[in-house]
């Protein structure tokens, strides 16, 4: 009964939820109506009884959407958290702000918090949710922040975009009230930002994804993929503040009086203070003087708490809580929020699934969202069942140019191998079948069954989240689950972690067994070429010269230093000669770029094809080249660099990238390397 009552409350329309005390106080502050007249009443009631007393626009609702995800600790990939309950809470908290000297970040310690649930929603199979929040709630937060110096800035959780923008020199503050031009786009290469520096700040996975997107970006491309990465939270987990030893000692000992005297704050403000309960980091305010410790009373916000039945007992456990300022409140569109659940959360393996047509015949029909059954000619095929290659992603460019030329068109078919976890869907709903198994032959060897692999399936029954892990016996037989049972993802035959298997060609067949596990039907064979390797890329030689002069002897590739000539007090233009080699089992592309330290970057002087190459045919898997870059004399002495980006053409069609929307005619990067060569340039 409790579960049913809880579900009923979840489905209450937003304008029929009674106003909480905090909501009533906020609407009262905006409208001038006594809060006692508002608390416990619904928006539907008030919009009638107070329509000529309260501004009717305050009775509107704003929609807030987002996703609940769980991060893979190894790959950094975000997996959906399905069928979890998102509780939206009106929150008033007092905060003790900590602004340590010499740090560009700030932290807050919450205390004396009040929370009231104002909306709930259940995530779908993709972890997505949407809720409706009364407009006055948001208007009050916006007004409160506008009235306080710096709080619109420091109460925004930094995104990856914010972190990258911090690497640019700060422009002067413009007080001109007229609209200003948009800031320039973030360019990882042209701006001279070294990949290793960016990776230190935002993580290697995000850095590699951004670099790969930028490498293949062309005019007219959809920016959604890059924006999705840039708008991710920069810090998915709270980062410990650098507390002074004395504060940590007093806090851990629970010495409230000692803390009160040390921080010069009243004891009543510290009774709920804990050094291990903090939020941050946030961007620091630099426009005004900020003391190291600063007290802020009754800060309004709307926070999220997420619960999920992770153990199948019918009760939901908290998988996300006690976080503030997840939403970037503004008067325009509110961006989606991403809530990263705790490790105990039950996550799905995929979001979208293909529609599987079953005709009483076993078949392996999809790899991820990509069909394995090819369309009729003259349309290009998706997959070569004999060689095991994908035919549409990462096609060759016969010119060798990163961007295809007119002469490249139409592009030849690809030979793109598969990588990472491969989700195989198909038809096992065959008359008389009780079990199924998948057998594989590796590089033409003996056929053996897959064993030891399992994956989570989810469904909700009577409001309770159920999880099922299919398991095979020693001979690889899995029970056939009827499609009508409603498990998600439906008709997934195998969640195959190809990285745990050797690279090579796997020829698979689907077998159907009866109740005695005797084979009664077998599918057509289909092959998959698997390649989880990364290219091998290295710099082989570095030389330099004054423009027009003779080349130097090769410099060491560890900590090279160039002493640039100075003539009549001015540094001269110099050139770098960079030699490199790249090889891969399935090479996609190579690019070489120069980086700087804020005052400019070395620019390519030799032909474009000396610093960029796209494979011209399936057998084009090695590159050896030399490129020349120029550094102008007016550019400052300091640290410069050259960095290679070498990518495999392997891909994964699970649907986490833009492949589905482009019908798999796209150029993804999953396995790549980015070695760099730092060079010090010193005048004289």
C-alpha positions, -999 to 999 in steps of 0.1 A, spaced: 0 0 0 29 24 8 44 19 -26 10 25 -43 5 57 -23 40 69 -32 33 63 -69 1 82 -67 19 113 -53 44 111 -81 16 114 -107 0 146 -92 -2 173 -119 21 202 -110 -7 227 -106 -25 205 -81 4 200 -56 -2 220 -24 23 248 -18 49 240 8 59 266 35 90 276 16 71 280 -16 45 301 1 72 323 16 88 329 -18 55 337 -35 45 360 -7 78 379 -10 72 384 -47 35 392 -46 30 409 -12 3 384 -2 5 370 33 21 335 32 -6 322 55 -31 327 26 -9 306 3 5 276 21 -13 244 15 -32 257 -15 -26 247 -51 -17 268 -81 -49 258 -97 -69 273 -68 -47 304 -64 -49 312 -102 -86 316 -97 -89 331 -63 -59 355 -66 -59 361 -104 -63 399 -99 -41 400 -69 -10 381 -79 8 387 -113 -6 358 -134 28 351 -149 39 339 -116 15 310 -119 33 297 -149 57 267 -147 92 262 -160 102 227 -172 135 213 -160 149 182 -177 180 161 -172 195 127 -169 206 105 -141 238 87 -150 265 65 -136 301 68 -147 322 38 -156 353 43 -134 376 28 -162 363 43 -194 346 74 -181 315 66 -202 281 77 -187 255 49 -185 218 56 -179 202 50 -145 167 38 -153 135 39 -133 149 60 -104 128 86 -86 140 122 -88 128 143 -59 129 181 -66 133 200 -34 129 237 -24 159 244 -3 170 271 20 205 267 35 230 289 53 265 286 39 299 291 53 320 301 23 357 292 21 378 313 -3 414 301 2 441 325 -8 460 316 -40 432 293 -52 409 300 -82 381 281 -65 358 284 -36 339 259 -14 308 261 8 299 243 40 261 241 43 243 242 77 208 248 90 192 236 58 154 233 52 141 211 24 106 205 11 97 183 -19 79 202 -46 79 177 -75 89 141 -83 96 123 -116 107 88 -125 135 84 -150 129 64 -182 151 36 -196 176 63 -207 178 79 -173 159 110 -185 134 130 -165 114 162 -167 97 181 -139 77 214 -137 87 240 -112 65 271 -104 79 302 -121 79 322 -89 103 297 -73 129 304 -100 121 341 -101 129 343 -64 162 326 -68 172 349 -97 162 380 -77 181 369 -46 212 363 -67 209 396 -86 208 415 -53 241 400 -42 275 408 -56 292 378 -74 267 352 -64 253 348 -100 288 337 -108 301 316 -79 268 297 -75 272 281 -109 289 248 -110 317 250 -135 313 231 -168 341 217 -190 335 248 -212 342 271 -182 374 253 -174 387 256 -210 378 292 -211 398 298 -180 429 289 -200 424 320 -222 437 353 -210 409 371 -192 394 399 -213 389 433 -198 355 438 -180 331 456 -204 307 479 -188 290 489 -221 253 481 -218 249 474 -255 250 437 -266 285 424 -270 297 399 -296 297 362 -287 331 349 -274 352 331 -299 348 293 -301 370 271 -280 398 258 -303 421 233 -286 447 233 -313 447 268 -327 446 283 -292 478 265 -284 463 245 -255 484 214 -250 462 183 -248 480 171 -217 472 204 -199 436 202 -209 434 165 -199 447 174 -165 418 198 -160 388 180 -176 400 144 -178 416 124 -206 383 109 -219 366 143 -224 398 158 -239 402 129 -264 365 132 -274 368 170 -279 401 167 -299 386 141 -321 355 161 -328 375 191 -336 399 173 -359 371 161 -382 348 191 -379 337 207 -412 315 236 -421 279 229 -414 285 201 -390 260 197 -361 276 211 -329 254 191 -305 280 164 -299 307 190 -289 283 211 -269 272 180 -249 307 173 -239 316 210 -232 284 214 -210 292 184 -188 301 193 -152 338 198 -149 339 181 -115 316 150 -113 326 146 -77 332 170 -49 369 179 -45 384 183 -10 390 220 0 425 229 12 414 235 48 439 251 72 452 224 96 437 243 126 402 244 111 404 207 102 416 198 136 389 218 154 362 206 130 371 169 133 372 172 171 337 188 171 351 218 190 324 244 181 336 270 206 372 267 193 360 271 157 338 300 167 368 318 182 392 308 154 368 320 126 353 349 145 318 336 140 289 331 164 286 297 180 250 294 168 262 295 132 285 266 137 264 240 156 256 222 124 290 228 107 310 197 96 343 198 78 334 166 59 302 181 45 310 206 17 301 214 -18 325 226 -45 346 237 -60 330 267 -76 346 296 -95 359 323 -72 348 359 -73 377 382 -83 357 414 -88 356 423 -51 376 416 -20 365 383 -4 376 372 31 389 337 35 357 327 54 324 343 47 289 336 61 258 337 39 224 332 55 193 316 39 205 309 4 176 298 -18 180 270 -44 162 240 -59 181 208 -53 177 172 -63 176 139 -45 175 106 -64 163 73 -50 163 38 -66 155 3 -54 190 -10 -58 186 -43 -39 151 -53 -51 135 -52 -16 108 -27 -27 123 2 -8 143 29 -27 177 38 -15 193 72 -19 218 72 -49 222 110 -52 218 137 -26 230 168 -8 241 187 -38 234 223 -46 234 246 -75 230 219 -101 208 241 -123 221 272 -141 191 294 -134 184 321 -160 154 339 -175 158 321 -208 159 283 -215 172 263 -186 199 238 -197 195 202 -189 211 189 -157 233 158 -153 231 140 -120 258 115 -115 246 87 -92 266 69 -65 284 36 -73 255 17 -57 231 28 -84 217 2 -109 227 14 -143 216 2 -177 240 -8 -205 222 11 -232 195 37 -237 179 31 -271 173 -3 -286 165 -13 -322 132 -27 -333 138 -64 -338 116 -81 -364 111 -118 -356 99 -143 -382 103 -176 -364 139 -178 -377 170 -172 -356 191 -143 -368 217 -118 -355 202 -86 -368 218 -56 -352 251 -46 -337 241 -18 -313 217 3 -332 232 -5 -366 215 -30 -389 235 -60 -400 210 -67 -428 220 -45 -457 195 -24 -477 188 -31 -513 212 -17 -539 221 9 -548 222 20 -512 255 14 -494 257 -16 -472 261 -13 -434 281 -44 -428 301 -71 -446 291 -104 -431 321 -122 -446 350 -99 -437 333 -86 -405 339 -49 -413 315 -20 -411 311 -4 -445 299 32 -437 319 47 -409 354 62 -414 356 57 -452 389 62 -470 397 95 -487 417 87 -519 433 121 -518 447 116 -483 431 149 -472 415 151 -438 385 168 -454 373 150 -485 380 167 -518 356 168 -548 378 141 -564 372 118 -534 335 117 -540 317 94 -539 338 80 -510 348 43 -513 332 19 -488 349 16 -455 366 -13 -438 360 -3 -402 365 -28 -374 344 -29 -342 356 -20 -307 346 -19 -271 314 -35 -258 294 -48 -287 256 -53 -281 242 -79 -304 204 -80 -309 185 -105 -329 157 -130 -330 157 -160 -307 119 -162 -304 116 -194 -324 89 -220 -321 100 -249 -298 130 -229 -285 137 -228 -248 174 -219 -249 198 -201 -272 236 -197 -275 261 -178 -296 291 -197 -309 321 -181 -325 351 -191 -346 382 -169 -341 402 -163 -373 388 -195 -389 395 -217 -359 372 -241 -341 337 -230 -331 331 -225 -294 303 -210 -273 305 -177 -255 304 -184 -217 307 -164 -185 291 -132 -200 261 -116 -183 244 -82 -183 216 -63 -165 180 -62 -177 154 -39 -160 117 -35 -157 93 -20 -133 64 -42 -119 39 -26 -96 62 3 -89 91 -19 -80 123 -20 -100 133 -55 -110 168 -64 -123 177 -97 -140 211 -109 -151 209 -136 -178 235 -164 -172 246 -192 -194 255 -227 -184 289 -243 -191 279 -249 -227 268 -213 -233 231 -219 -232 210 -189 -221 172 -192 -213 151 -176 -240 132 -146 -223 98 -140 -240 97 -105 -255 63 -99 -239 80 -100 -204 90 -64 -209 126 -65 -199 149 -36 -212 168 -39 -234 146 -64 -252 160 -92 -273 196 -84 -265 214 -117 -274 248 -108 -260 266 -79 -244 301 -87 -257 330 -69 -241 353 -73 -271 383 -58 -252 385 -90 -232 391 -110 -263 420 -110 -288 418 -87 -318 408 -105 -350 378 -118 -370 350 -136 -351 324 -156 -371 292 -160 -350 262 -182 -353 230 -182 -332 218 -216 -322 183 -224 -307 179 -253 -283 148 -271 -271 140 -278 -235 167 -306 -236 192 -281 -250 194 -299 -283 200 -277 -313 168 -273 -334 177 -243 -355 208 -223 -365 212 -188 -379 233 -177 -409 269 -170 -399 280 -134 -396 316 -121 -389 329 -92 -369 364 -78 -372 374 -67 -337 402 -42 -331 407 -26 -297 443 -15 -303 455 20 -305 479 34 -331 516 36 -323 528 72 -329 562 88 -322 584 117 -330 616 107 -346 636 139 -352 636 176 -343 657 202 -360 656 240 -362 670 270 -381 668 307 -386 645 312 -416 667 308 -448 696 294 -428 710 259 -424 693 232 -403 708 224 -370 719 190 -359 690 169 -345 681 180 -310 673 156 -282 636 147 -280 637 150 -242 635 186 -230 649 202 -262 660 239 -259 664 263 -288 684 295 -284 668 319 -308 690 346 -324 683 382 -315 693 408 -342 692 445 -333 673 437 -302 646 417 -320 642 379 -320 643 365 -355 618 342 -372 628 305 -368 615 272 -382 611 238 -367 615 206 -387 594 178 -371 597 142 -382 572 115 -370 560 80 -377 526 64 -371 514 29 -376 481 11 -368 463 -21 -376 434 0 -389 446 36 -393 421 63 -398 439 96 -396 470 115 -385 474 152 -377 503 172 -364 498 206 -348 518 233 -330 509 247 -296 520 277 -276 517 295 -243 492 323 -250 513 345 -273 507 326 -305 516 292 -320 540 278 -345 522 277 -379 526 251 -406 550 262 -433 553 230 -454 525 215 -475 493 205 -456 499 168 -464 531 168 -444 511 174 -412 478 157 -420 468 124 -435 436 103 -439 439 67 -449 435 64 -487 426 27 -487 421 -2 -462 458 -11 -466 471 24 -459 480 19 -422 514 36 -418 526 72 -421 562 86 -420 565 123 -427 584 155 -419 566 189 -415 581 224 -411 566 250 -387 575 287 -384 576 308 -352 576 345 -358 602 366 -340 574 387 -324 561 357 -305 574 354 -270 601 331 -258 588 303 -236 573 268 -239 560 256 -272 549 221 -283 540 199 -311 514 172 -307 503 143 -329 468 129 -330 467 94 -345 433 76 -346 421 41 -354 391 37 -377 374 12 -353 340 22 -341 311 11 -318 275 14 -330 259 13 -295 243 48 -301 264 69 -277 277 90 -306 261 107 -336 262 75 -358 225 66 -356 214 101 -366 237 101 -396 228 66 -407 264 55 -398 279 78 -425 302 95 -400 338 96 -387 340 86 -351 371 81 -330 372 55 -302 409 44 -300 435 71 -305 468 84 -291 481 120 -287 518 121 -280 533 156 -276 568 171 -280 576 201 -257 602 226 -270 617 255 -250 625 287 -270 649 311 -254 661 344 -268 699 347 -272 
